[in-house]
Amino acid sequence: TATRSKSSSRSAAADSSDGAALPRGAYSRIPNPESRSMKPSENLDTLSIAGKPYQSRLLVGTGKYKDFVETRAAIDASGAQIVTVAIRRTNIGQDPKQPSLLEVLPPSQFTILPNTAGCYNADEAVRTLRLARELLDGHSLVKLEVLGDQKTLFPNMAETLKAAKTLVDDKFDVMVYCSDDPIAAKQLEEIGCCAVMPLASLIGSGMGILNPWNLQIIIDNAKVPIIVDAGVGTASDAAIAMELGCQGVLMNTAIATAKNPVMMASAMKKAVEAGREAFLAGRMPKKPYVASASSPTGGLIGKP
């Protein structure tokens, strides 16, 4: 009796989702989901920036933390491999008498991404990144941002395009912060930037993705990685950016100013991974005004 009951249970479990029974012996060929443990990152393809692969698609900043200890703890929790540093605000060797961020985040463990936060014209930005290259022993990967005004921190696209061309001609690998204008984004790609980084909303606003339609146009027309930069406020914002097809997300304020930065960093890591997996899996089509039962309608009990 026990054998018959076990056999019946196995037969029922072997039924396919449309109600048809699997062939005899097919059940034994169904892989056991517990047969091996799979890490989330194993489901993800790598992010390639300037020819170098990265497992993490979350890029993080280093400002606004209470101290270097919290900075390191949050970045470890985020799993980020690329860490951006404001050269005009953070000591990475400019002042040998002060603690250097590189003591906490050594270049041997992280890709340091110097940025031009606080620059308001092309000449300032170019000078800042040339200084960064000297301080980092010829490091060529940089993040360009040229701001338009101190209130909105919106990018000055005319100066950004000018600086991008100069830096690319000077053999820098340029990741560039820009508006969500599809034309400007394409121009930056054509100049030779290795990644284009449109804002989701204003820097530090936490407003999330305000214009997903423009962002989608940029993604669909790009041949370089598109990485959302600025405006992310919480984990769902990061997941949405990745579900749209962004190659990555860069953030600072959302983590550093959270009540628990280390916990938020962990949440952002999971959100980016989940969003990327959802994009790769391909979401179901939206079907307004149409319902579809999730269980089979055939073979209902009591139905002829």
Disulfide bonds with the S-S distance in Angstrom:
none
